Each structure stands twice: as C-alpha cells, then as structure tokens.
Amino acid sequence: MKKRTVLIIGAGLSGLSLAYFLREKKVKAEIFEKEIKPGGLCRSIEKQGFVFDYSGHLLHFRNRNTLSLVNKVLNGSLTKHKRKACVYTFNKFIPYPFQANFNYLPKRVAEQCLRGFIEARKPTPKSGNFLQWIYSKFGKGIADHFMIPYNTKLWKIPLDELDHKWAERFIVVPTIEQIKERLTKKKSKSLGYNDSFWYPGRGGIEELINGFFSGLDNIHLCAQAVAVDLKKKIVVFGDGRKEKFDKLVSTIPLPELGKIITALPKGIQDSFEELRWISIYNVNLGVKARGQSGRHWIYFSQKDIPFFRIGFFHNFSSHLVPRGRGSLYVDISYSKDRPVCRREIGGRIRKYLIATGIIKDENEIYCENINDIKYGYPVYDKNYTLARRKILSFLSRNSVISCGRYGSWRYLSMEDVILEAEKIAKNKL
Ligand SMILES: Cc1cc2nc3c(=O)[nH]c(=O)nc-3n(C[C@H](O)[C@H](O)[C@H](O)COP(=O)(O)OP(=O)(O)OC[C@H]3O[C@@H](n4cnc5c(N)ncnc54)[C@H](O)[C@@H]3O)c2cc1C
C-alpha cells in the first residue's frame, strides 16, 4: 500500500479546484470520486440537444481574482448577464426583489408593505431568529405577503427555528430611498448580490469543471469511499482498495462522512445527528418555444404552487438549446419530514406551469431530466453552529479537513468554494 501525502475525497468543484491549486504548489494529491464523471453538482446533462444543469448554476463574483481565474479556466468564454428576474405573486409577475417592487401590487397590499417597512425602521431589539429578522428588516406587510410564505415553502421548517445570519448576505434590504425611487417609477438601480451574473459562453456549467479537470491526472473515478479509519489513517473504497493518508480532505457531505468514519465518539456522533438539510427535486424541461421574454428566473411564494423557483436555461446561453427551442428548470424543496410525492409531482408541476402561463400546454414539453438532489441547502437551525463546530474541530484534530459546500456545511456559492480551496491549498496543505 502506497503512502499518499494528501488524499481528496470527492471531485466536485471543491475537490477539483483544490487539486488545481495544489498542482500549482507542486503538492501531490490523489482524488477519489464515486461517480463515473467528475463535477458533482456542477455537472451538465445533455438530452435531445438540450443541455441542462442541476437547476440554475450562475456565477456571481465578489472577488476579481476568482473572476479572472474562472475566465482563464473557461478559455475566456465567461459571459456577463444583467439579471432579469421576477416574482410571481397575487397571480401576476412583478420585478424582483419583492421588497423593493411591491408598488406593482394591488393598492391595499402595497400600502401595507410600505407602512410596515416604515415602521420597521424604528429601532428594535437585536433580531435572534430568522422570523424576527424578517419582521425587523421588512415590517409586517412584506413579511406576510412574501418573505414568510416564500421562505416557509423553501426551508420546510418554522422560520423561528432558523438562524438569521445566512440571510444577511443573500436577502437584500433596500433603503427607504430605494423604495421611494421605485414608487415614483423612476428608473432605478438593481439591487442585491445577484444583480448581474456570469455564465459560460459555450456549454453548460460543466465547462467550469472541464477547465479545472483538464491536465489533472490524479483522479480515480468510480471510487466510493466506504470507510475512514482515523486511527490508522486509512480510507477504504468500494472495491476493497485501501489508501493511507497523512492529510485527508473530504468534500463529501458532512452527514455522509459521519456515516463512514469508524468508531466515532458518542458526542461527535450526536452532533452529526443534529445536522439538518433540505433537498431539491429539480425538474428540467426542454420545451417547444422560448417564452418569458428574456427572463432569467422567477420566484414563487404562493402556497398552492409546488415550486419555489423556475429559471430559463435558454436565456443564459443560446448554446443550451436546439435552434428556436426553450428550456427551463423547476425547483421544489423537500425534507425528511416534508417529503415530495414523486408519483404526483410531475403532474402538479405541469398543471401550475400552464396555470401561470409559463407554457401553453403539455404538448410543448419535448423532454424531461430529473435530478433529485439529496443535500441541497444545509439548514441553519439552533443546533447548527455548535454541532458544526464540534464536528469540524474533531475532524481537524484527526488530520481531516472537511471542505466544499457540503463538507464545510455552509451556504457556499461556486465562487466561495473556489476561494475556500485556494485558502486551504495555501495555508493548510
Ligand atoms: C439547487 C442548487 C442550485 C445552486 N445554484 C448555484 C448558483 O446559481 N450559483 C452558485 O455559485 N452556486 C450554486 N449552487 C451551489 C454549488 O452547486 C456548490 O457551491 C458547488 O457545486 C459545491 O461543490 P462541492 O464540490 O463542494 O460539492 P459537490 O458538488 O456535492 O461535490 C462532492 C463530490 O463528492 C462526491 N462524493 C460523495 N460521496 C462520496 C464518497 N463516499 N466517495 C467518493 N466521492 C464521493 C460526489 O459524487 C461529488 O462529486 C447551487 C446548489 C444547489 C443545490
């Protein structure tokens, strides 16, 4: 059995970008991936001339260096798009974000939203949970008409069981001036971290994976880690192969790692059991016509509609569809306690796509691709911080770095995952 310096489990964006940075540092690492292809959630699927991602995968950059790196990895094909997104509510489409565009709603509703927002500007005690955060930032009108129904639909747990910290980055809080600007219907600046985004000019998001993957010769595919012995520092794979490590980097979902570590101490086992997540049932459709006049994505807060978001691949790149055709993704969230009925969901999706005017009828659908994503979003509940901290420090004491969106158990974007990998390569290996 050969001794490896660094062993990486998982060849998603995290494992691959880490291997890329390590190669630059001339550190030898071997990567083991359970699937026949690398990429994890950043893979793309081709079907009948349509290219689908695992739901929408759009790049947002906070860091100029990551933007340049990704553009380099994509051979200069990265393309910038100005967001065109909206919210479907009160049976109509209004511009996104809701909290700055409620003036498009019936007068009574818009007045409630504005009054609540003004009241919420008064100083209040510091918000603890996500529900209190919503009320304190947006007031009762916006909370009741959008924030609470939308987030309850997405997170599948009562919002007072969620921490608010993750939200500060992702949910924009407009200023009163920005709201007034919109009320007078003057041209206004777009808001939020995602007011523009980037996407490969050719192919799906998997192009990013291909870029990081090319030139790496140390990847073992169809190699599922099935046991990790921390004392002996050995990983066992599905085919019986054993690999020894000095440093193990795991990018697989934390709960999955917990299942394969042998002889976990009871306290740590309990912390693993406290981790919660929501899953995403992603249905991609190839359709006859390109509807929705250039929109990129739409949020749905209404309770009767099963999906919380849909988006349009053909508006990210015309290379993703056969000439003249359209394609869309539909996302439904579910959890262990609130499962999705796989037998019925297809019919319900089609019913509401037609009811909301997204497609005219079922005959418009050419093909379907379904991705059942078990680990969609880690849930930041009251146990989250402590359980995660205990697990990660236990792993670190045992020469294991757990990283990536599901390895570090954080709401990380693709850019965050690349930045994290760069930092680990620089400082920890
Ligand atoms: C619905 C959805 C939409 C998203 N949209 C965006 C977006 O628009 N923009 C954005 O920036 N980010 C988005 N993300 C986040 C993005 O997908 C992640 O940040 C990124 O893909 C995480 O990469 P990763 O390598 O950490 O994890 P993964 O992609 O999950 O990779 C982990 C890898 O480990 C492998 N593996 C698992 N178990 C084992 C085992 N036992 N042995 C060996 N290998 C194993 C898996 O097969 C996989 O290849 C989205 C995520 C979801 C769920």
The ligand as a Gaussian input file, in Angstrom:
#p B3LYP/6-31G(d) Opt

LIG

0 1
 C      -30.193000      23.632000      -6.422000
 C      -28.845000      24.290000      -6.308000
 C      -28.598000      25.433000      -7.065000
 C      -27.348000      26.059000      -6.949000
 N      -27.139000      27.187000      -7.679000
 C      -25.958000      27.838000      -7.568000
 C      -25.737000      29.048000      -8.304000
 O      -26.586000      29.519000      -9.069000
 N      -24.541000      29.668000      -8.132000
 C      -23.561000      29.199000      -7.300000
 O      -22.497000      29.815000      -7.191000
 N      -23.747000      28.045000      -6.601000
 C      -24.919000      27.365000      -6.720000
 N      -25.121000      26.199000      -6.004000
 C      -24.025000      25.718000      -5.134000
 C      -22.996000      24.893000      -5.913000
 O      -23.617000      23.788000      -6.516000
 C      -21.941000      24.414000      -4.928000
 O      -21.325000      25.500000      -4.256000
 C      -20.830000      23.557000      -5.540000
 O      -21.255000      22.775000      -6.602000
 C      -20.299000      22.667000      -4.423000
 O      -19.256000      21.857000      -4.879000
 P      -18.643000      20.774000      -3.895000
 O      -17.502000      20.163000      -4.592000
 O      -18.430000      21.391000      -2.572000
 O      -19.810000      19.690000      -3.668000
 P      -20.408000      18.599000      -4.669000
 O      -20.679000      19.178000      -5.984000
 O      -21.545000      17.967000      -3.929000
 O      -19.221000      17.536000      -4.829000
 C      -18.978000      16.491000      -3.930000
 C      -18.444000      15.307000      -4.716000
 O      -18.187000      14.229000      -3.804000
 C      -18.581000      13.017000      -4.411000
 N      -18.803000      12.020000      -3.345000
 C      -19.819000      11.977000      -2.449000
 N      -19.676000      10.927000      -1.617000
 C      -18.525000      10.294000      -1.984000
 C      -17.825000       9.156000      -1.485000
 N      -18.281000       8.461000      -0.431000
 N      -16.678000       8.793000      -2.089000
 C      -16.187000       9.489000      -3.159000
 N      -16.819000      10.587000      -3.667000
 C      -17.974000      10.982000      -3.083000
 C      -19.842000      13.412000      -5.176000
 O      -20.158000      12.461000      -6.163000
 C      -19.440000      14.772000      -5.730000
 O      -18.819000      14.656000      -6.988000
 C      -26.348000      25.547000      -6.085000
 C      -26.614000      24.395000      -5.344000
 C      -27.851000      23.772000      -5.442000
 C      -28.140000      22.561000      -4.622000

